[in-house]
Amino acid sequence: MTSLDIGIATIRTIRTAAGRVGDGWRRMSRWLNSVMPKGLYARALLIIIAPMVILQSVVAFVFMERHWNLVTQRLSAGVVQDIAALIDVQRGYPQDADHAQIRRIAQERLGLVVDFLPVSEMPPPGPKPFFSLLDQALSIELRKQIARPFWIDTVGKSALVEIRIQLDNAVMRVFARRNAAYASNSEIFLFWMVGTSAVLLAVAIGFLRNQIRPILRLADAAESFGKGRDVPNFRPRGAREVRRAAQAFIEMKGRVERSIEQRTTMLAGVSHDLRTILTRFKLELALIGDSPEVEAMKKDIDEMSRMLEAYLAFARGDFGEQSAPTDMAAFLEELKGDAERNGHASSVVFHGPPVVTVRPAAFKRCLANLVSNAARHASSISITGHRDHRWLTVTVDDDGPGIPIALREEVFKPFLRLDDARNQDEGGTGLGLAIARDIARSHGGDIALGDSPLGGLRATVRVPV
């Protein structure tokens, strides 16, 4: 194998390893994204809490591991030194047979309670605490300074530590105060650590709540404006960046409203001028008299009037109507009655709370267009409404010929009149479905077409509540 082949193989190996590392990193990133909170409030709290917990843990570890360990070792060494001194006194002064002087010196000078027991076996080792620096420190110092068999109990009497040391002719039992051999201020340290953390956390929660509230208000205002609802008393609040975003939203909202208002004003003028001309045509035809040609021209003028109204309604988009709570169940019953009066078998079912905030006239026109489109091509119509905590869904099913899948988006285009399409009506303009979708989208929703269980077309309107 040449050096070139070796270099190529090495590069391939490196690329494979890099690819594996990249795949592992991507899997870890996906896992972190799945377990991390999604809300800004929870993420901001995590950003504050995580460093605090890490810092407190490090401080606690360093303090307990270094400071407490060192202090406890020195205190334990001092107690063991006192015990070793008492053992030396007991050895050096055998005339003190009853050990009265040793007990007095230990009690008065060293703060220890000492007595001597007959020689016997040491008690069995007692239970040891899971984490005790005192046991470890005393055991180490006793082995190092006295080097005799011993037994210690740091659990039985909470305020005292019992130590037994086997001597040549007796067993020396010593009771020492626990705080003389152990740094016992751990509870105070933990209390201050947890208390200060709780105070900082409460301050952080209050501060974050005040900072996030303007963002939520901005989101609610943008959502309401997107649904065609009014946004009263909305003012920029919060941090500088949030105020800037809110001010940009207000300016955008004003530009959109001015544009729609100008378009509506222009269309009102065009409508007035065209209606004047059509009215003049009607008067002139009325003066001419009756004839087949005049009747045909009157029909053309009437059709032009209907087309003009449809064009203007589509262009206006029913702008200006305010949203109001509307009883959808009663709404659908009205549509059912209209369809039955035109000779179509209809049924209505509604599930959930019926009151929904919409623009009543506009939404009624949206649903009426769908029902009339179904009635034009079918004999039976089924209307179903369902409202949950987020969406209002209304489906209009019929038993007509339906629309091919390839044309179900095409029929929503304005002015489109296909030969066999269901949005073509007698003398119509091809705007029924386009107007219906425009109204649904102005409410923040949409319309979709699909197959109906009745065998025809299903039109589904879905708008947020």
N, C-alpha and C positions, 0 to 999 in steps of 0.2 A: 504494500500500500504506500502510495506516494505521500509526501507532505501535504500536497494539495487536497488529497482525499481525506487525510486526517483533519485538516482545517475545516473542510466542509462538514465532516461528521461532528466536529466540536461545535460548530455554529448551529447545526440542527439540534444537538443536545441542549445547547443554551436556549434556543428558541422554544423547545418543548418544555423545559423547566420554567421558562418565563410565562409560557401559556398556562401551565398548571398553577403557578402562583397567581396569575391574573384571574383564572377561574375561581380559585379559592377566595381571593379578595372580593370578587363579585358576589359569590355566595354569602360571604360574611356581610357584605353591604346590604344585600336583600334581606338577610335575617335581621340585621339591626333596624332596617326600615320597617320590618313587620312588627317588631316588638316596641319600637319607640312610639311615644304618644304622637297623635296627629294634630292636636290643637295647639295654637300658639301659646295659650295660657299654660298648658301642661308642659310644653317644651321650655318656656321661659322659667317656670318653677324648677324644672330639672336642671337647667343651666345654673341656677342659684344653689339648689340643694346639693348637687353632686360635689362641687368643690368644697362646700361647707362640711359635708360628711367626711370627705377625704382628709381635709385639714384637721378636723377634730379627731379622727382616727389616728392620724400620724402623731398629733400632739399627745393624745392619750397613751399611745404605744411608747413614745419616747419618754414621757414623764414616768409612766409606770415601770417601764423596763430599765430606765437609767436612774432616775431620781429615787423612786421608791426602793428599787433593788439595792442601790448604794446605801441609802439611809438604813434600810432594814439590816443589811449586812453589818454595818458599823454598830448599830444598837445591839444586835445579837452577839457580835464579838465582845462588846462591853459586858453584857450579862455573863457570857461564858468565862471571861477573864475574872470576874468577881467570883464565880463558882470555883475556878481553878485556884484562886487565892485562898478561898476557904478550905479547899482540899489540902493545900500546902500547910495551912495553919493546923489542920487536924493531924497531919503527919508530924509536924515539928513540935507540937505540945501534947505529948501523950498523957501528961498529968491531968489534962481536962477530960477525965474519963466519962463524965455525963454530958459532955459537949455543951454545957450551959453557956460558956463564954462565946463559943462559935455561933450559937443560936442568937445570943444577944448582939454580937457584932453584926451579923447578917441582917437582923431585924432593924437595928438602930442606924447603922452606917450605910448599908447597901440596899435596904428596902426589900430584902428577900426573907422568906419563911423557910427555915431549914430544920429538918429532923433526920434522925438516923434510924433505919429499919434493920431488923436481923437479915443476915445473908440469906437470900432466896433467889429463885429464878425470876427473871424479868417478866412482867406481864406481856401477853401477846401484843403485837402491833395493832393499834386501833385504826379506825377509818381515817384516811387522809383526804383533805379537801382537794377538789379538782385543781385549783390554782391557789397555791399558798407559798409566798416568798419566805414566810417565817419558818416553816418546816425545813425548807431547803437550807436557809442560812444557818439555823441552829445546828442542823445535822453536820454541816461542813465545819463549823467552828468547834463543835464538840470533838469531832474526829481529829481536828488539827491541833487543838490546844490541850485536850485531856487524854485522848487516845485510850479510853476505857469503854467497856460495854455500857450502853446508855439506852434509855427509853424516854420518849417525849410524848406529850399529849397537848395539842394546841386547840382541840375541839371540845373536850368535855366541859371545861369551865370557861365561859366566853371571855371573862375578864382576867383570867389567870392562865399561866402556862406552867405545866407540871413537868419537871425533869428529874429522872432517876438515874444515878450513876453508881455502878457496882465498884466498891472499894475492896480492900483486902479483907476487912473484918466486919463490914456493914454495907448497907445500901443507903446512899445519901439521897434524900428526897428534897427537892427545892421547888418552891412556888414563887414565881416571879410575875409581876404585873405585865399584862400583855403589851401595854403601850410603852413599857421600858425596853422591849425587844423588837417592836414593830411600828412602822410609820402608819398610823391608823387614821389618817385624814382622807382616805380615798372617797368616802361618801360625800364629803364637802366638795372635793374636786369634781366628782361626777355630777353633783347637783348644779354647781356653777356652769359646768360645760353644757349640760342638757338645758338648763334654764336660759343661758345666753343664746343657745341655738334656737330655742323655741321663740324667744323674743325677736331674733333676727328673721326667723321664718315668718312670723306674724306680720312684721313690717314689710317683708318682701311680698307676701300675699296681698296685703292691702294696696301696696304701690302698684303691683302688676295688674290688679283688678281695675284700678283707676286708669291705667295706661291702655288696657285692652278694651275697656268699655267704649271709647270713641271709635275704635276700629270696628266693633260690632255694630255701632250705630251707622257708620258709613256703609257697611255691608247691607244692613237692613234697608237703608235709604236707596242704595243702588238696586237692590232686589225689587223694592216696591216700584221704583221708576221703570224698571224693566218689565214689570207686570202691568204697566199703564195706570198705576195708582198714584195718588197725590203724595207728596213728601212734605208735610207741614212742619214748621218750626225746626228744620234741620240747620244746625250751625256748626262750623268747624271748631273742634275741641281737641284737647290732648296735646301730645308732643308736637314739635315743629314739623316733623315729617308727616304725621297724621293730619295736621291742619292743612298742610300743602296738598295732600291727596284729597281731602274733603273740599278744599277750595277749587281744585281742578274739576271735581265732580259737579260742583255747583255751576261752574262756568260752562261745562259741557252740557249740563241739563238745560241751562238757559239758551245755549245755541240751538239745541235740538228743538226746544219749544218755540223759539222764534222762527226757525225754519219751517216747522209744521204750521205755525200760525200764518206765516206769509203765504205758504202754499194753499192753506184753506181760504185765505182772503182772495187770492188770485182765482181759485176755483169758483168761489162764490160769484165773483165778477163775471167769469166766463159763463157760468150757469145762467146768470141773469140775462146776459146778452143773447145767448143761444135760445133761451126760453122766449125772449121778446121776438126773435125772428120766427120761431115756430108758431107763436101765437098770431103773428101777422099773416103767416101762411094760412092758418086755419080760418082767419077772418076773410081773407081773399077768396078761399075756396067756398066759404059759406055764401059769399056774394055772387059767385059764378052760377050756383044752382046745382041741382042733382043730375048726375050722369054717371055711367060706369067708370069713366076715366077719373072723375072727381072722387068717387068712393075709393078707388085704388090709391089716389094720392093722399086721401085722408088716412088710410091704413098705413101708408109709408111714413106719414108725419107722426102718427101714434107710435109706430115702431121706433122712429128716431127719438122720440121723447123718452121711451123706456130705455133705449140704449144710452142716451145721455145721462139719465139718472143712475144707471148701472156704472158707467165710466166714472162719474163724479163720486159716487159712493166708494168705489174701489180706490180712487185717488185720495179721498179724504181719510179713509180708514177710520171713520167715526171718532175722529179726534175731538176732545173737548168734553166727552161724557165722563162723569166722575164714577168711580167704583162705589158700589153699595152692597150690603148683605142681601143676598137673593136666595129665595127658596127654590132649589133646583128640582125638587120633587114636583112642586106645582108647575114649574117651568116646563118640565117634560110632559106633564099631563096636558098642558095647553097645546103642545106640538102634536100629541096623540089625537086630541080633538080636531085639530085642523086637518090632519091626515084622514081621519074617519069621515069628516064632512065632505072630503073629496072622493069618497068611495073606496078607501084602502083599509084593509084589516090591520090594526095596529095594537101593540101591547107595550106597556111601560113597567119597568121594575127599577127601584132605587134602593141602594144599600148605604147605610152610614148616615151621619148627621147631614141634613139636607141644606143647611144655610151655608152659602159660599159667597165670598166677596169677589164680584166681577163687575164689569160694566154691563148692566142688564140689557139694554137695547142692542148693543154690539154682539154680546154673546148669544142672545136670542136669534139674531140674524145669522150668526155662524151655524147654529144648530138647525135653524129653519132651512138654510141652504142645503144642508146635508139631507134633511128629511125630504125636502122637495125633489132633490136629485134622485133619492131612492124611490119616491112615489112616481116619478116620471117613467121609471123603467121596471117597476115591480108591482105586485098586487098585495104583498104582505110585508109589513115593517115591524121590526122589534127594536125598541129603544131601552137601553140599560144604562143606569148611572151607578157609580160607586165612588164614595168619598172616604179617604182615610186621613191620617194626620198630615200628609204631605201633598197628595194629589187628588184632583177631581178627574174622573175618567168617565166619558160618555161614549157608548158604542151605538151605532145605527146599523142594523142588519136588515137585509132584504133578500128576496128570492128571485131577483132579476138575473140578467145574463152576466153581470159582473164586468170587470175590466181586466184585460191581460196584464200579467206581471210587468211586462216591458213598458207598459203605458201608464202605470200607476203613479209615477212621478211626473210624467209629461202632462197629465190632465190638470195639474195645479198651475201650469203656466198661464198667465193672463192672455185672453183673447184667442186661446188655442181651441179650434173646433175640428176635431177629427171626425171622419165619416161615421165611425161606429162608436165613438167615445161617448161615455155617459154624461159628460159635461156639455154636450150639445143639446140645446133646448129649442123648441120651436120658436123662431123669432128671437132667440136669446143671443147673448154676447160671448158665451164661454167664460164668464167671470164668476160663476157661482162657487166653485171649489176654490178658486184663487182668493176670493173675498173671505171665505170661511177660514182658510189657512192663515191669511193675513191677520184676521181677528184673533185666532188662537195664538199666533206667535206674539202679537201685541200684549197678550196676557202672560207671556213667558212660557207658553206651551207649544204644542204642534198637533198636526193631524196626520194620521197614517192610514193607508188603505190595505186591506187584506181580504182573505177568504172568509165568507160568512158561514156559520153552521146551517143557515137556511138554504144554502146553495148559491147565493149571489155574492154581493159585495158587503164588506164590513168597513165602515168608516169609524175610526177611533180618535176622539178628541181627548187630549190629556193636558191639563193646565195645573200649575201649582196653586195651592190654597194658602 
